[in-house]
């Protein structure tokens, strides 16, 4: 397996990364490795709206593997088979994400693909890029296993105006989209606990009380 590119996102650590692709409204830049900076390799790609990214869980590699894992959405207490989950702790640490193409440009770095909706750590190696085909890749009637029974919800996000002003304007909606899907593990529910999350050039601190997430402070890093 050869690394063909790396993706650069606003997610600087594992905590806070969306659990699935398509949740965040944030952008990612896919920059190819020197060997693959060949314009012809992207010929025809502008005819597609979405991509599959095959990438490496570069920060989740372990010696050996476990046949069962504890998904956060099941409270972190129930074990299920690793192949019935999207856990990063797998025999081969490979991730799969569908993202939307926003732009394809040609720069001094070679071809650069800007995508929306990536659930991937900043600097992650990309193994392959494939076009998303709606007529074969989308199955609206597919069963979702145990995840069908896990309640999806959105938190009400409150960010004080004085803290919101600290953010770059283009990051506001992305931060809201990340926070409303609750970055915490499902088994943590302490309204007095303050969490810190690295996001772009900032560290965002917040508390969650019931269905309300309140940002307590934002610090530039």
ZIJO-V357429 format. One record per residue. N is the residue number from 1. RES is the residue in three letters. PHI is phi in degrees with one decimal (NA if undefined). PSI is psi in radians with two decimals (* if undefined). BURIAL is 1 if it has 16 or more other ideal C-beta (glycine too) atoms within 10 Angstrom, else 0. Layout:
N_RES_PHI_PSI_BURIAL ; N_RES_PHI_PSI_BURIAL
This chain:
1_UNK_NA_2.26_0 ; 2_UNK_-111.8_2.45_0 ; 3_UNK_-77.6_2.11_1 ; 4_UNK_-98.2_-0.37_1 ; 5_UNK_-162.7_3.04_1 ; 6_UNK_-133.2_2.61_1 ; 7_UNK_-110.8_2.41_1 ; 8_UNK_-115.8_2.10_1 ; 9_UNK_-129.8_-3.13_1 ; 10_UNK_-86.5_0.02_1 ; 11_UNK_-93.6_1.84_1 ; 12_UNK_-93.8_-0.16_1 ; 13_UNK_-149.2_2.90_0 ; 14_UNK_-65.1_-0.68_0 ; 15_UNK_-65.6_2.19_0 ; 16_UNK_103.0_-0.22_1 ; 17_UNK_-70.1_2.33_1 ; 18_UNK_-54.1_2.55_1 ; 19_UNK_-72.0_-0.38_0 ; 20_UNK_-140.9_2.75_0 ; 21_UNK_-70.8_2.72_1 ; 22_UNK_89.2_-0.17_0 ; 23_UNK_-79.8_-0.82_1 ; 24_UNK_-78.3_2.59_1 ; 25_UNK_-94.7_0.08_0 ; 26_UNK_-75.0_2.81_1 ; 27_UNK_-102.1_2.70_1 ; 28_UNK_-133.6_2.56_1 ; 29_UNK_-110.0_2.14_1 ; 30_UNK_-97.3_2.00_1 ; 31_UNK_-113.8_2.19_1 ; 32_UNK_-78.0_2.64_1 ; 33_UNK_-68.8_2.67_0 ; 34_UNK_-49.3_-0.71_0 ; 35_UNK_-62.7_-0.44_0 ; 36_UNK_-110.9_0.27_1 ; 37_UNK_-84.0_1.12_1 ; 38_UNK_-118.4_2.00_0 ; 39_UNK_-56.8_-0.68_0 ; 40_UNK_-62.5_-0.41_0 ; 41_UNK_-67.9_-0.29_0 ; 42_UNK_-105.1_0.11_1 ; 43_UNK_-58.6_2.18_0 ; 44_UNK_92.5_-0.21_0 ; 45_UNK_-66.9_-0.47_0 ; 46_UNK_-68.7_-0.11_0 ; 47_UNK_-85.2_-0.08_0 ; 48_UNK_-108.4_2.71_0 ; 49_UNK_-100.7_-0.44_0 ; 50_UNK_-134.5_2.79_1 ; 51_UNK_-131.6_2.73_1 ; 52_UNK_-98.5_2.31_1 ; 53_UNK_-110.9_2.26_1 ; 54_UNK_-109.0_2.10_1 ; 55_UNK_-140.9_3.03_1 ; 56_UNK_-105.2_2.28_1 ; 57_UNK_-73.2_1.36_1 ; 58_UNK_-69.0_-0.39_1 ; 59_UNK_-104.5_0.25_0 ; 60_UNK_-130.3_0.49_0 ; 61_UNK_-87.5_2.41_0 ; 62_UNK_-135.7_2.76_0 ; 63_UNK_-77.0_2.28_0 ; 64_UNK_74.3_-3.04_0 ; 65_UNK_-154.3_2.85_0 ; 66_UNK_-118.1_2.37_0 ; 67_UNK_-71.5_-0.27_0 ; 68_UNK_-128.6_2.67_0 ; 69_UNK_-137.8_2.95_1 ; 70_UNK_-115.2_1.67_1 ; 71_UNK_-61.6_2.34_1 ; 72_UNK_-57.7_-0.60_1 ; 73_UNK_-71.2_-0.19_1 ; 74_UNK_-101.6_0.34_1 ; 75_UNK_87.5_-0.03_0 ; 76_UNK_77.0_0.15_0 ; 77_UNK_-112.8_-0.47_0 ; 78_UNK_-94.7_2.33_0 ; 79_UNK_-97.2_2.43_0 ; 80_UNK_-134.7_2.93_0 ; 81_UNK_-65.0_2.42_0 ; 82_UNK_-58.4_-0.58_1 ; 83_UNK_-79.8_-0.06_0 ; 84_UNK_-99.8_0.20_0 ; 85_UNK_-134.1_3.05_1 ; 86_UNK_-109.6_0.46_0 ; 87_UNK_-55.2_2.48_1 ; 88_UNK_-72.1_-0.27_1 ; 89_UNK_-91.9_1.54_0 ; 90_UNK_-128.2_2.89_1 ; 91_UNK_-56.2_-0.71_0 ; 92_UNK_-119.2_2.06_0 ; 93_UNK_-76.6_1.23_1 ; 94_UNK_-113.7_2.33_0 ; 95_UNK_-111.1_2.74_1 ; 96_UNK_-135.6_2.19_0 ; 97_UNK_-137.9_2.48_1 ; 98_UNK_-102.8_2.30_1 ; 99_UNK_-135.3_2.80_1 ; 100_UNK_-96.7_2.39_1 ; 101_UNK_-79.8_2.19_1 ; 102_UNK_-99.6_-0.66_0 ; 103_UNK_-161.5_2.58_0 ; 104_UNK_-124.8_2.08_0 ; 105_UNK_-128.6_2.87_0 ; 106_UNK_-124.8_2.00_0 ; 107_UNK_-126.7_-3.02_0 ; 108_UNK_-64.9_-0.37_0 ; 109_UNK_-85.1_0.07_0 ; 110_UNK_90.1_-2.86_1 ; 111_UNK_-63.1_2.37_1 ; 112_UNK_-128.4_2.21_1 ; 113_UNK_-106.0_2.12_1 ; 114_UNK_-96.4_2.19_0 ; 115_UNK_-124.2_2.82_1 ; 116_UNK_-122.6_2.39_1 ; 117_UNK_98.5_0.24_1 ; 118_UNK_-73.4_2.48_1 ; 119_UNK_-111.6_0.91_1 ; 120_UNK_-131.5_2.45_1 ; 121_UNK_-65.1_2.52_1 ; 122_UNK_-56.6_2.29_1 ; 123_UNK_85.6_0.10_0 ; 124_UNK_-64.8_2.38_1 ; 125_UNK_-69.8_2.42_1 ; 126_UNK_-107.6_2.26_1 ; 127_UNK_-90.5_-0.61_0 ; 128_UNK_-161.2_2.78_0 ; 129_UNK_-131.7_2.24_1 ; 130_UNK_-134.1_2.54_0 ; 131_UNK_-68.3_2.49_0 ; 132_UNK_-87.5_2.23_1 ; 133_UNK_-113.7_1.93_0 ; 134_UNK_-60.8_-0.61_0 ; 135_UNK_-75.9_-0.27_0 ; 136_UNK_-117.3_-0.53_0 ; 137_UNK_-88.9_-0.25_0 ; 138_UNK_-105.1_2.21_0 ; 139_UNK_-131.1_1.49_0 ; 140_UNK_-58.6_-0.46_0 ; 141_UNK_-95.2_0.14_0 ; 142_UNK_-65.9_2.50_0 ; 143_UNK_-81.8_2.56_0 ; 144_UNK_-108.9_0.31_0 ; 145_UNK_57.7_-2.50_0 ; 146_UNK_-64.9_-0.39_0 ; 147_UNK_-68.9_-0.39_1 ; 148_UNK_-64.2_-0.48_0 ; 149_UNK_-92.8_0.00_0 ; 150_UNK_-93.3_2.14_0 ; 151_UNK_-67.7_2.17_0 ; 152_UNK_-90.6_2.40_0 ; 153_UNK_-147.5_2.87_0 ; 154_UNK_-125.3_2.32_0 ; 155_UNK_-80.9_2.68_1 ; 156_UNK_-82.9_2.11_0 ; 157_UNK_-101.9_2.21_1 ; 158_UNK_-119.6_2.11_0 ; 159_UNK_-123.0_2.03_1 ; 160_UNK_-56.6_2.53_0 ; 161_UNK_-56.7_-0.68_0 ; 162_UNK_-67.1_-0.47_0 ; 163_UNK_-83.2_-0.68_1 ; 164_UNK_-61.7_-0.57_0 ; 165_UNK_-65.4_-0.32_0 ; 166_UNK_-76.0_-0.35_0 ; 167_UNK_-82.8_2.58_1 ; 168_UNK_-60.5_2.42_0 ; 169_UNK_-54.1_-0.73_0 ; 170_UNK_-69.8_-0.17_0 ; 171_UNK_-95.1_-0.20_1 ; 172_UNK_-60.0_-0.91_0 ; 173_UNK_-66.8_-0.59_0 ; 174_UNK_-64.9_-0.75_1 ; 175_UNK_-62.4_-0.77_1 ; 176_UNK_-57.6_-0.77_1 ; 177_UNK_-65.8_-0.57_1 ; 178_UNK_-72.9_-0.80_1 ; 179_UNK_-70.4_-0.62_1 ; 180_UNK_-66.8_-0.33_0 ; 181_UNK_-93.1_0.17_1 ; 182_UNK_63.7_1.62_1 ; 183_UNK_-68.9_-0.28_1 ; 184_UNK_-68.6_2.64_1 ; 185_UNK_-61.1_2.54_0 ; 186_UNK_-63.2_-0.42_0 ; 187_UNK_-83.5_-0.03_0 ; 188_UNK_-102.7_2.13_0 ; 189_UNK_-147.6_1.13_0 ; 190_UNK_-115.6_1.86_0 ; 191_UNK_-64.5_-0.29_0 ; 192_UNK_-91.8_-0.20_0 ; 193_UNK_-78.8_2.33_0 ; 194_UNK_-100.9_2.24_0 ; 195_UNK_-103.6_2.61_1 ; 196_UNK_-123.7_2.38_0 ; 197_UNK_-135.8_2.19_1 ; 198_UNK_-74.7_2.30_1 ; 199_UNK_-147.4_1.99_1 ; 200_UNK_53.6_-2.16_1 ; 201_UNK_-97.7_0.37_0 ; 202_UNK_-128.4_2.80_1 ; 203_UNK_-115.8_2.16_1 ; 204_UNK_-107.0_2.17_1 ; 205_UNK_-107.4_2.45_1 ; 206_UNK_-154.4_2.84_1 ; 207_UNK_-127.4_2.72_0 ; 208_UNK_-128.0_2.18_1 ; 209_UNK_-126.1_1.86_0 ; 210_UNK_66.2_-2.14_0 ; 211_UNK_-100.9_0.27_0 ; 212_UNK_-117.8_2.16_0 ; 213_UNK_-105.3_2.18_1 ; 214_UNK_-117.1_2.14_1 ; 215_UNK_-75.7_2.18_1 ; 216_UNK_-91.4_-0.58_0 ; 217_UNK_-167.2_2.69_0 ; 218_UNK_-127.7_2.22_1 ; 219_UNK_-121.8_2.38_0 ; 220_UNK_-77.8_2.39_0 ; 221_UNK_-115.6_*_0
